[in-house]
Amino acid sequence: MTNVMILHGTGCPPDLYWYTYVKENLENKGYTVSVSNLPNAGEANIEEWLPFVLENTDIDKDTILIGHSSGGPLIFSIL
């Protein structure tokens, strides 16, 4: 089963915007979906966020990453 991780933007809690809509729709299609809850979300800090994501999530070659706002640069750092 493919995992999907949604990485929120600066100051955007995981239950805001389109995150829950996308999560529910992908889960209905059989995906396992997580929405990030990054530390100190009020400030985009890749030096803090990148180790947090790498240490607290299971990302593999089949994981789909979706980023909003500062979640996009975080995805580039993960890759």
PDB file with one MODEL, atoms N, CA, C and O in Angstrom:
MODEL        1
ATOM      1  N   MET A   1       0.847  -1.181   0.000  1.00  0.00           N
ATOM      2  CA  MET A   1       0.000   0.000   0.000  1.00  0.00           C
ATOM      3  C   MET A   1       0.890   1.241   0.000  1.00  0.00           C
ATOM      4  O   MET A   1       1.895   1.286   0.709  1.00  0.00           O
ATOM      5  N   THR A   2       0.533   2.220  -0.772  1.00  0.00           N
ATOM      6  CA  THR A   2       1.308   3.445  -0.872  1.00  0.00           C
ATOM      7  C   THR A   2       0.967   4.392   0.261  1.00  0.00           C
ATOM      8  O   THR A   2      -0.197   4.585   0.612  1.00  0.00           O
ATOM      9  N   ASN A   3       2.021   4.982   0.827  1.00  0.00           N
ATOM     10  CA  ASN A   3       1.858   5.983   1.873  1.00  0.00           C
ATOM     11  C   ASN A   3       1.897   7.364   1.247  1.00  0.00           C
ATOM     12  O   ASN A   3       2.624   7.600   0.281  1.00  0.00           O
ATOM     13  N   VAL A   4       1.111   8.276   1.804  1.00  0.00           N
ATOM     14  CA  VAL A   4       1.117   9.670   1.394  1.00  0.00           C
ATOM     15  C   VAL A   4       1.363  10.509   2.638  1.00  0.00           C
ATOM     16  O   VAL A   4       0.749  10.287   3.682  1.00  0.00           O
ATOM     17  N   MET A   5       2.270  11.480   2.518  1.00  0.00           N
ATOM     18  CA  MET A   5       2.522  12.398   3.617  1.00  0.00           C
ATOM     19  C   MET A   5       2.259  13.813   3.126  1.00  0.00           C
ATOM     20  O   MET A   5       2.821  14.250   2.122  1.00  0.00           O
ATOM     21  N   ILE A   6       1.393  14.527   3.851  1.00  0.00           N
ATOM     22  CA  ILE A   6       1.089  15.914   3.533  1.00  0.00           C
ATOM     23  C   ILE A   6       1.865  16.773   4.531  1.00  0.00           C
ATOM     24  O   ILE A   6       1.703  16.633   5.743  1.00  0.00           O
ATOM     25  N   LEU A   7       2.702  17.653   4.010  1.00  0.00           N
ATOM     26  CA  LEU A   7       3.524  18.536   4.842  1.00  0.00           C
ATOM     27  C   LEU A   7       2.951  19.945   4.778  1.00  0.00           C
ATOM     28  O   LEU A   7       2.913  20.567   3.716  1.00  0.00           O
ATOM     29  N   HIS A   8       2.508  20.435   5.924  1.00  0.00           N
ATOM     30  CA  HIS A   8       1.840  21.738   5.970  1.00  0.00           C
ATOM     31  C   HIS A   8       2.825  22.894   5.818  1.00  0.00           C
ATOM     32  O   HIS A   8       4.042  22.718   5.891  1.00  0.00           O
ATOM     33  N   GLY A   9       2.272  24.057   5.608  1.00  0.00           N
ATOM     34  CA  GLY A   9       3.068  25.267   5.479  1.00  0.00           C
ATOM     35  C   GLY A   9       3.226  25.979   6.811  1.00  0.00           C
ATOM     36  O   GLY A   9       2.748  25.508   7.842  1.00  0.00           O
ATOM     37  N   THR A  10       3.894  27.106   6.778  1.00  0.00           N
ATOM     38  CA  THR A  10       4.148  27.908   7.971  1.00  0.00           C
ATOM     39  C   THR A  10       2.837  28.395   8.575  1.00  0.00           C
ATOM     40  O   THR A  10       2.005  28.986   7.887  1.00  0.00           O
ATOM     41  N   GLY A  11       2.666  28.143   9.852  1.00  0.00           N
ATOM     42  CA  GLY A  11       1.491  28.603  10.571  1.00  0.00           C
ATOM     43  C   GLY A  11       0.196  27.917  10.172  1.00  0.00           C
ATOM     44  O   GLY A  11      -0.886  28.451  10.416  1.00  0.00           O
ATOM     45  N   CYS A  12       0.288  26.750   9.568  1.00  0.00           N
ATOM     46  CA  CYS A  12      -0.898  26.037   9.080  1.00  0.00           C
ATOM     47  C   CYS A  12      -1.072  24.733   9.840  1.00  0.00           C
ATOM     48  O   CYS A  12      -0.358  23.770   9.563  1.00  0.00           O
ATOM     49  N   PRO A  13      -1.992  24.672  10.785  1.00  0.00           N
ATOM     50  CA  PRO A  13      -2.209  23.414  11.503  1.00  0.00           C
ATOM     51  C   PRO A  13      -2.745  22.328  10.575  1.00  0.00           C
ATOM     52  O   PRO A  13      -3.320  22.631   9.530  1.00  0.00           O
ATOM     53  N   PRO A  14      -2.558  21.065  10.952  1.00  0.00           N
ATOM     54  CA  PRO A  14      -2.932  19.944  10.086  1.00  0.00           C
ATOM     55  C   PRO A  14      -4.414  19.835   9.754  1.00  0.00           C
ATOM     56  O   PRO A  14      -4.776  19.112   8.826  1.00  0.00           O
ATOM     57  N   ASP A  15      -5.273  20.524  10.476  1.00  0.00           N
ATOM     58  CA  ASP A  15      -6.708  20.425  10.204  1.00  0.00           C
ATOM     59  C   ASP A  15      -7.241  21.633   9.425  1.00  0.00           C
ATOM     60  O   ASP A  15      -8.452  21.835   9.338  1.00  0.00           O
ATOM     61  N   LEU A  16      -6.339  22.425   8.867  1.00  0.00           N
ATOM     62  CA  LEU A  16      -6.727  23.643   8.163  1.00  0.00           C
ATOM     63  C   LEU A  16      -6.671  23.430   6.651  1.00  0.00           C
ATOM     64  O   LEU A  16      -6.047  22.485   6.168  1.00  0.00           O
ATOM     65  N   TYR A  17      -7.315  24.297   5.934  1.00  0.00           N
ATOM     66  CA  TYR A  17      -7.312  24.304   4.473  1.00  0.00           C
ATOM     67  C   TYR A  17      -7.839  22.991   3.902  1.00  0.00           C
ATOM     68  O   TYR A  17      -8.862  22.475   4.352  1.00  0.00           O
ATOM     69  N   TRP A  18      -7.144  22.464   2.926  1.00  0.00           N
ATOM     70  CA  TRP A  18      -7.582  21.295   2.168  1.00  0.00           C
ATOM     71  C   TRP A  18      -6.991  19.996   2.683  1.00  0.00           C
ATOM     72  O   TRP A  18      -7.242  18.938   2.104  1.00  0.00           O
ATOM     73  N   TYR A  19      -6.220  20.047   3.746  1.00  0.00           N
ATOM     74  CA  TYR A  19      -5.503  18.859   4.216  1.00  0.00           C
ATOM     75  C   TYR A  19      -6.450  17.707   4.547  1.00  0.00           C
ATOM     76  O   TYR A  19      -6.235  16.585   4.088  1.00  0.00           O
ATOM     77  N   THR A  20      -7.480  17.962   5.325  1.00  0.00           N
ATOM     78  CA  THR A  20      -8.392  16.879   5.711  1.00  0.00           C
ATOM     79  C   THR A  20      -9.180  16.350   4.512  1.00  0.00           C
ATOM     80  O   THR A  20      -9.456  15.153   4.429  1.00  0.00           O
ATOM     81  N   TYR A  21      -9.538  17.232   3.591  1.00  0.00           N
ATOM     82  CA  TYR A  21     -10.258  16.806   2.381  1.00  0.00           C
ATOM     83  C   TYR A  21      -9.405  15.837   1.561  1.00  0.00           C
ATOM     84  O   TYR A  21      -9.874  14.771   1.162  1.00  0.00           O
ATOM     85  N   VAL A  22      -8.158  16.213   1.315  1.00  0.00           N
ATOM     86  CA  VAL A  22      -7.257  15.357   0.531  1.00  0.00           C
ATOM     87  C   VAL A  22      -6.998  14.053   1.279  1.00  0.00           C
ATOM     88  O   VAL A  22      -7.000  12.980   0.676  1.00  0.00           O
ATOM     89  N   LYS A  23      -6.776  14.143   2.589  1.00  0.00           N
ATOM     90  CA  LYS A  23      -6.514  12.951   3.402  1.00  0.00           C
ATOM     91  C   LYS A  23      -7.678  11.967   3.300  1.00  0.00           C
ATOM     92  O   LYS A  23      -7.470  10.788   3.015  1.00  0.00           O
ATOM     93  N   GLU A  24      -8.894  12.441   3.528  1.00  0.00           N
ATOM     94  CA  GLU A  24     -10.066  11.567   3.485  1.00  0.00           C
ATOM     95  C   GLU A  24     -10.261  10.943   2.108  1.00  0.00           C
ATOM     96  O   GLU A  24     -10.563   9.754   2.006  1.00  0.00           O
ATOM     97  N   ASN A  25     -10.093  11.728   1.053  1.00  0.00           N
ATOM     98  CA  ASN A  25     -10.290  11.205  -0.295  1.00  0.00           C
ATOM     99  C   ASN A  25      -9.236  10.174  -0.673  1.00  0.00           C
ATOM    100  O   ASN A  25      -9.558   9.173  -1.313  1.00  0.00           O
ATOM    101  N   LEU A  26      -7.998  10.397  -0.295  1.00  0.00           N
ATOM    102  CA  LEU A  26      -6.953   9.419  -0.585  1.00  0.00           C
ATOM    103  C   LEU A  26      -7.146   8.147   0.238  1.00  0.00           C
ATOM    104  O   LEU A  26      -6.921   7.046  -0.265  1.00  0.00           O
ATOM    105  N   GLU A  27      -7.558   8.286   1.491  1.00  0.00           N
ATOM    106  CA  GLU A  27      -7.825   7.103   2.320  1.00  0.00           C
ATOM    107  C   GLU A  27      -8.968   6.283   1.731  1.00  0.00           C
ATOM    108  O   GLU A  27      -8.930   5.053   1.772  1.00  0.00           O
ATOM    109  N   ASN A  28      -9.983   6.951   1.185  1.00  0.00           N
ATOM    110  CA  ASN A  28     -11.089   6.243   0.542  1.00  0.00           C
ATOM    111  C   ASN A  28     -10.636   5.459  -0.684  1.00  0.00           C
ATOM    112  O   ASN A  28     -11.309   4.519  -1.107  1.00  0.00           O
ATOM    113  N   LYS A  29      -9.506   5.842  -1.250  1.00  0.00           N
ATOM    114  CA  LYS A  29      -8.947   5.141  -2.407  1.00  0.00           C
ATOM    115  C   LYS A  29      -7.914   4.088  -2.003  1.00  0.00           C
ATOM    116  O   LYS A  29      -7.297   3.455  -2.860  1.00  0.00           O
ATOM    117  N   GLY A  30      -7.729   3.904  -0.685  1.00  0.00           N
ATOM    118  CA  GLY A  30      -6.845   2.853  -0.202  1.00  0.00           C
ATOM    119  C   GLY A  30      -5.456   3.281   0.225  1.00  0.00           C
ATOM    120  O   GLY A  30      -4.647   2.436   0.608  1.00  0.00           O
ATOM    121  N   TYR A  31      -5.158   4.572   0.169  1.00  0.00           N
ATOM    122  CA  TYR A  31      -3.849   5.054   0.598  1.00  0.00           C
ATOM    123  C   TYR A  31      -3.793   5.194   2.118  1.00  0.00           C
ATOM    124  O   TYR A  31      -4.813   5.413   2.771  1.00  0.00           O
ATOM    125  N   THR A  32      -2.604   5.065   2.661  1.00  0.00           N
ATOM    126  CA  THR A  32      -2.354   5.401   4.059  1.00  0.00           C
ATOM    127  C   THR A  32      -1.825   6.824   4.065  1.00  0.00           C
ATOM    128  O   THR A  32      -0.795   7.102   3.450  1.00  0.00           O
ATOM    129  N   VAL A  33      -2.518   7.736   4.754  1.00  0.00           N
ATOM    130  CA  VAL A  33      -2.190   9.163   4.673  1.00  0.00           C
ATOM    131  C   VAL A  33      -1.891   9.721   6.057  1.00  0.00           C
ATOM    132  O   VAL A  33      -2.608   9.453   7.021  1.00  0.00           O
ATOM    133  N   SER A  34      -0.816  10.502   6.134  1.00  0.00           N
ATOM    134  CA  SER A  34      -0.526  11.245   7.361  1.00  0.00           C
ATOM    135  C   SER A  34      -0.378  12.714   7.006  1.00  0.00           C
ATOM    136  O   SER A  34       0.125  13.069   5.940  1.00  0.00           O
ATOM    137  N   VAL A  35      -0.827  13.553   7.921  1.00  0.00           N
ATOM    138  CA  VAL A  35      -0.664  14.996   7.769  1.00  0.00           C
ATOM    139  C   VAL A  35       0.288  15.444   8.865  1.00  0.00           C
ATOM    140  O   VAL A  35       0.060  15.190  10.048  1.00  0.00           O
ATOM    141  N   SER A  36       1.345  16.106   8.460  1.00  0.00           N
ATOM    142  CA  SER A  36       2.384  16.495   9.412  1.00  0.00           C
ATOM    143  C   SER A  36       1.855  17.443  10.474  1.00  0.00           C
ATOM    144  O   SER A  36       0.869  18.152  10.271  1.00  0.00           O
ATOM    145  N   ASN A  37       2.530  17.437  11.597  1.00  0.00           N
ATOM    146  CA  ASN A  37       2.321  18.417  12.649  1.00  0.00           C
ATOM    147  C   ASN A  37       3.721  18.848  13.079  1.00  0.00           C
ATOM    148  O   ASN A  37       4.237  18.416  14.110  1.00  0.00           O
ATOM    149  N   LEU A  38       4.310  19.700  12.269  1.00  0.00           N
ATOM    150  CA  LEU A  38       5.703  20.078  12.448  1.00  0.00           C
ATOM    151  C   LEU A  38       5.891  20.975  13.669  1.00  0.00           C
ATOM    152  O   LEU A  38       5.019  21.784  13.983  1.00  0.00           O
ATOM    153  N   PRO A  39       7.025  20.837  14.360  1.00  0.00           N
ATOM    154  CA  PRO A  39       7.271  21.658  15.546  1.00  0.00           C
ATOM    155  C   PRO A  39       7.474  23.125  15.165  1.00  0.00           C
ATOM    156  O   PRO A  39       7.975  23.440  14.086  1.00  0.00           O
ATOM    157  N   ASN A  40       7.075  24.002  16.067  1.00  0.00           N
ATOM    158  CA  ASN A  40       7.235  25.445  15.846  1.00  0.00           C
ATOM    159  C   ASN A  40       6.743  25.844  14.456  1.00  0.00           C
ATOM    160  O   ASN A  40       7.459  26.492  13.692  1.00  0.00           O
ATOM    161  N   ALA A  41       5.530  25.451  14.147  1.00  0.00           N
ATOM    162  CA  ALA A  41       4.984  25.632  12.802  1.00  0.00           C
ATOM    163  C   ALA A  41       4.826  27.102  12.412  1.00  0.00           C
ATOM    164  O   ALA A  41       4.618  27.407  11.238  1.00  0.00           O
ATOM    165  N   GLY A  42       4.919  28.003  13.369  1.00  0.00           N
ATOM    166  CA  GLY A  42       4.805  29.426  13.065  1.00  0.00           C
ATOM    167  C   GLY A  42       6.008  29.978  12.331  1.00  0.00           C
ATOM    168  O   GLY A  42       5.948  31.066  11.759  1.00  0.00           O
ATOM    169  N   GLU A  43       7.098  29.236  12.345  1.00  0.00           N
ATOM    170  CA  GLU A  43       8.311  29.660  11.645  1.00  0.00           C
ATOM    171  C   GLU A  43       8.824  28.507  10.798  1.00  0.00           C
ATOM    172  O   GLU A  43       9.048  27.410  11.309  1.00  0.00           O
ATOM    173  N   ALA A  44       9.006  28.745   9.528  1.00  0.00           N
ATOM    174  CA  ALA A  44       9.555  27.706   8.655  1.00  0.00           C
ATOM    175  C   ALA A  44      11.049  27.591   8.926  1.00  0.00           C
ATOM    176  O   ALA A  44      11.819  28.502   8.621  1.00  0.00           O
ATOM    177  N   ASN A  45      11.448  26.465   9.499  1.00  0.00           N
ATOM    178  CA  ASN A  45      12.851  26.262   9.830  1.00  0.00           C
ATOM    179  C   ASN A  45      13.258  24.875   9.345  1.00  0.00           C
ATOM    180  O   ASN A  45      13.066  23.882  10.047  1.00  0.00           O
ATOM    181  N   ILE A  46      13.815  24.816   8.152  1.00  0.00           N
ATOM    182  CA  ILE A  46      14.205  23.537   7.555  1.00  0.00           C
ATOM    183  C   ILE A  46      15.199  22.807   8.444  1.00  0.00           C
ATOM    184  O   ILE A  46      15.161  21.580   8.535  1.00  0.00           O
ATOM    185  N   GLU A  47      16.087  23.543   9.100  1.00  0.00           N
ATOM    186  CA  GLU A  47      17.093  22.911   9.967  1.00  0.00           C
ATOM    187  C   GLU A  47      16.442  22.190  11.148  1.00  0.00           C
ATOM    188  O   GLU A  47      17.020  21.247  11.689  1.00  0.00           O
ATOM    189  N   GLU A  48      15.262  22.616  11.546  1.00  0.00           N
ATOM    190  CA  GLU A  48      14.514  21.942  12.612  1.00  0.00           C
ATOM    191  C   GLU A  48      13.548  20.911  12.038  1.00  0.00           C
ATOM    192  O   GLU A  48      13.427  19.806  12.567  1.00  0.00           O
ATOM    193  N   TRP A  49      12.868  21.271  10.964  1.00  0.00           N
ATOM    194  CA  TRP A  49      11.839  20.404  10.401  1.00  0.00           C
ATOM    195  C   TRP A  49      12.403  19.142   9.759  1.00  0.00           C
ATOM    196  O   TRP A  49      11.845  18.060   9.941  1.00  0.00           O
ATOM    197  N   LEU A  50      13.495  19.262   9.015  1.00  0.00           N
ATOM    198  CA  LEU A  50      14.028  18.108   8.299  1.00  0.00           C
ATOM    199  C   LEU A  50      14.401  16.968   9.247  1.00  0.00           C
ATOM    200  O   LEU A  50      13.956  15.843   9.022  1.00  0.00           O
ATOM    201  N   PRO A  51      15.199  17.203  10.299  1.00  0.00           N
ATOM    202  CA  PRO A  51      15.504  16.091  11.217  1.00  0.00           C
ATOM    203  C   PRO A  51      14.247  15.530  11.883  1.00  0.00           C
ATOM    204  O   PRO A  51      14.146  14.325  12.112  1.00  0.00           O
ATOM    205  N   PHE A  52      13.291  16.410  12.194  1.00  0.00           N
ATOM    206  CA  PHE A  52      12.048  15.957  12.826  1.00  0.00           C
ATOM    207  C   PHE A  52      11.319  14.976  11.916  1.00  0.00           C
ATOM    208  O   PHE A  52      10.895  13.911  12.367  1.00  0.00           O
ATOM    209  N   VAL A  53      11.170  15.323  10.645  1.00  0.00           N
ATOM    210  CA  VAL A  53      10.462  14.454   9.699  1.00  0.00           C
ATOM    211  C   VAL A  53      11.227  13.145   9.511  1.00  0.00           C
ATOM    212  O   VAL A  53      10.630  12.069   9.553  1.00  0.00           O
ATOM    213  N   LEU A  54      12.526  13.226   9.308  1.00  0.00           N
ATOM    214  CA  LEU A  54      13.319  12.019   9.055  1.00  0.00           C
ATOM    215  C   LEU A  54      13.339  11.071  10.252  1.00  0.00           C
ATOM    216  O   LEU A  54      13.403   9.855  10.075  1.00  0.00           O
ATOM    217  N   GLU A  55      13.285  11.611  11.459  1.00  0.00           N
ATOM    218  CA  GLU A  55      13.326  10.788  12.665  1.00  0.00           C
ATOM    219  C   GLU A  55      11.959  10.255  13.085  1.00  0.00           C
ATOM    220  O   GLU A  55      11.882   9.257  13.801  1.00  0.00           O
ATOM    221  N   ASN A  56      10.881  10.906  12.647  1.00  0.00           N
ATOM    222  CA  ASN A  56       9.554  10.560  13.156  1.00  0.00           C
ATOM    223  C   ASN A  56       8.589  10.007  12.122  1.00  0.00           C
ATOM    224  O   ASN A  56       7.411   9.811  12.419  1.00  0.00           O
ATOM    225  N   THR A  57       9.068   9.755  10.918  1.00  0.00           N
ATOM    226  CA  THR A  57       8.185   9.236   9.882  1.00  0.00           C
ATOM    227  C   THR A  57       8.867   8.096   9.142  1.00  0.00           C
ATOM    228  O   THR A  57      10.084   7.923   9.212  1.00  0.00           O
ATOM    229  N   ASP A  58       8.066   7.333   8.441  1.00  0.00           N
ATOM    230  CA  ASP A  58       8.567   6.246   7.612  1.00  0.00           C
ATOM    231  C   ASP A  58       8.396   6.636   6.151  1.00  0.00           C
ATOM    232  O   ASP A  58       7.331   6.439   5.565  1.00  0.00           O
ATOM    233  N   ILE A  59       9.442   7.186   5.575  1.00  0.00           N
ATOM    234  CA  ILE A  59       9.419   7.566   4.172  1.00  0.00           C
ATOM    235  C   ILE A  59      10.248   6.547   3.415  1.00  0.00           C
ATOM    236  O   ILE A  59      11.396   6.274   3.765  1.00  0.00           O
ATOM    237  N   ASP A  60       9.644   5.982   2.362  1.00  0.00           N
ATOM    238  CA  ASP A  60      10.392   5.050   1.522  1.00  0.00           C
ATOM    239  C   ASP A  60      10.181   5.426   0.054  1.00  0.00           C
ATOM    240  O   ASP A  60       9.590   6.462  -0.251  1.00  0.00           O
ATOM    241  N   LYS A  61      10.668   4.574  -0.850  1.00  0.00           N
ATOM    242  CA  LYS A  61      10.611   4.890  -2.272  1.00  0.00           C
ATOM    243  C   LYS A  61       9.184   4.962  -2.809  1.00  0.00           C
ATOM    244  O   LYS A  61       8.967   5.509  -3.890  1.00  0.00           O
ATOM    245  N   ASP A  62       8.218   4.430  -2.087  1.00  0.00           N
ATOM    246  CA  ASP A  62       6.832   4.451  -2.531  1.00  0.00           C
ATOM    247  C   ASP A  62       6.003   5.548  -1.878  1.00  0.00           C
ATOM    248  O   ASP A  62       4.806   5.654  -2.142  1.00  0.00           O
ATOM    249  N   THR A  63       6.616   6.357  -1.036  1.00  0.00           N
ATOM    250  CA  THR A  63       5.893   7.426  -0.344  1.00  0.00           C
ATOM    251  C   THR A  63       5.673   8.602  -1.284  1.00  0.00           C
ATOM    252  O   THR A  63       6.588   9.047  -1.977  1.00  0.00           O
ATOM    253  N   ILE A  64       4.450   9.089  -1.292  1.00  0.00           N
ATOM    254  CA  ILE A  64       4.104  10.288  -2.058  1.00  0.00           C
ATOM    255  C   ILE A  64       4.117  11.458  -1.083  1.00  0.00           C
ATOM    256  O   ILE A  64       3.457  11.414  -0.044  1.00  0.00           O
ATOM    257  N   LEU A  65       4.868  12.504  -1.418  1.00  0.00           N
ATOM    258  CA  LEU A  65       4.967  13.693  -0.571  1.00  0.00           C
ATOM    259  C   LEU A  65       4.205  14.838  -1.218  1.00  0.00           C
ATOM    260  O   LEU A  65       4.405  15.149  -2.392  1.00  0.00           O
ATOM    261  N   ILE A  66       3.325  15.464  -0.433  1.00  0.00           N
ATOM    262  CA  ILE A  66       2.554  16.619  -0.883  1.00  0.00           C
ATOM    263  C   ILE A  66       2.877  17.764   0.060  1.00  0.00           C
ATOM    264  O   ILE A  66       2.743  17.622   1.276  1.00  0.00           O
ATOM    265  N   GLY A  67       3.301  18.892  -0.484  1.00  0.00           N
ATOM    266  CA  GLY A  67       3.658  20.026   0.365  1.00  0.00           C
ATOM    267  C   GLY A  67       2.855  21.262   0.041  1.00  0.00           C
ATOM    268  O   GLY A  67       2.535  21.537  -1.115  1.00  0.00           O
ATOM    269  N   HIS A  68       2.536  22.003   1.088  1.00  0.00           N
ATOM    270  CA  HIS A  68       1.855  23.282   0.943  1.00  0.00           C
ATOM    271  C   HIS A  68       2.802  24.365   1.451  1.00  0.00           C
ATOM    272  O   HIS A  68       3.352  24.258   2.548  1.00  0.00           O
ATOM    273  N   SER A  69       2.984  25.397   0.653  1.00  0.00           N
ATOM    274  CA  SER A  69       3.790  26.547   1.042  1.00  0.00           C
ATOM    275  C   SER A  69       5.200  26.105   1.430  1.00  0.00           C
ATOM    276  O   SER A  69       5.918  25.555   0.596  1.00  0.00           O
ATOM    277  N   SER A  70       5.606  26.333   2.671  1.00  0.00           N
ATOM    278  CA  SER A  70       6.964  25.966   3.086  1.00  0.00           C
ATOM    279  C   SER A  70       7.145  24.444   3.205  1.00  0.00           C
ATOM    280  O   SER A  70       8.261  23.973   3.427  1.00  0.00           O
ATOM    281  N   GLY A  71       6.082  23.692   3.062  1.00  0.00           N
ATOM    282  CA  GLY A  71       6.198  22.235   2.985  1.00  0.00           C
ATOM    283  C   GLY A  71       6.879  21.808   1.691  1.00  0.00           C
ATOM    284  O   GLY A  71       7.489  20.741   1.634  1.00  0.00           O
ATOM    285  N   GLY A  72       6.780  22.635   0.652  1.00  0.00           N
ATOM    286  CA  GLY A  72       7.433  22.351  -0.631  1.00  0.00           C
ATOM    287  C   GLY A  72       8.941  22.309  -0.523  1.00  0.00           C
ATOM    288  O   GLY A  72       9.550  21.318  -0.929  1.00  0.00           O
ATOM    289  N   PRO A  73       9.577  23.360   0.014  1.00  0.00           N
ATOM    290  CA  PRO A  73      11.024  23.326   0.204  1.00  0.00           C
ATOM    291  C   PRO A  73      11.461  22.198   1.150  1.00  0.00           C
ATOM    292  O   PRO A  73      12.556  21.653   1.007  1.00  0.00           O
ATOM    293  N   LEU A  74      10.613  21.858   2.098  1.00  0.00           N
ATOM    294  CA  LEU A  74      10.917  20.756   2.984  1.00  0.00           C
ATOM    295  C   LEU A  74      10.997  19.451   2.191  1.00  0.00           C
ATOM    296  O   LEU A  74      11.872  18.622   2.441  1.00  0.00           O
ATOM    297  N   ILE A  75      10.094  19.274   1.248  1.00  0.00           N
ATOM    298  CA  ILE A  75      10.137  18.074   0.405  1.00  0.00           C
ATOM    299  C   ILE A  75      11.450  18.019  -0.382  1.00  0.00           C
ATOM    300  O   ILE A  75      12.066  16.958  -0.479  1.00  0.00           O
ATOM    301  N   PHE A  76      11.878  19.148  -0.941  1.00  0.00           N
ATOM    302  CA  PHE A  76      13.157  19.165  -1.653  1.00  0.00           C
ATOM    303  C   PHE A  76      14.301  18.774  -0.727  1.00  0.00           C
ATOM    304  O   PHE A  76      15.227  18.082  -1.150  1.00  0.00           O
ATOM    305  N   SER A  77      14.252  19.201   0.516  1.00  0.00           N
ATOM    306  CA  SER A  77      15.296  18.831   1.486  1.00  0.00           C
ATOM    307  C   SER A  77      15.244  17.339   1.795  1.00  0.00           C
ATOM    308  O   SER A  77      16.288  16.707   1.954  1.00  0.00           O
ATOM    309  N   ILE A  78      14.061  16.775   1.881  1.00  0.00           N
ATOM    310  CA  ILE A  78      13.911  15.342   2.143  1.00  0.00           C
ATOM    311  C   ILE A  78      14.497  14.543   0.980  1.00  0.00           C
ATOM    312  O   ILE A  78      15.207  13.557   1.179  1.00  0.00           O
ATOM    313  N   LEU A  79      14.186  14.988  -0.233  1.00  0.00           N
ATOM    314  CA  LEU A  79      14.667  14.271  -1.411  1.00  0.00           C
ATOM    315  C   LEU A  79      16.169  14.344  -1.531  1.00  0.00           C
ATOM    316  O   LEU A  79      16.740  13.791  -2.470  1.00  0.00           O
TER     317      LEU A  79
ENDMDL
END
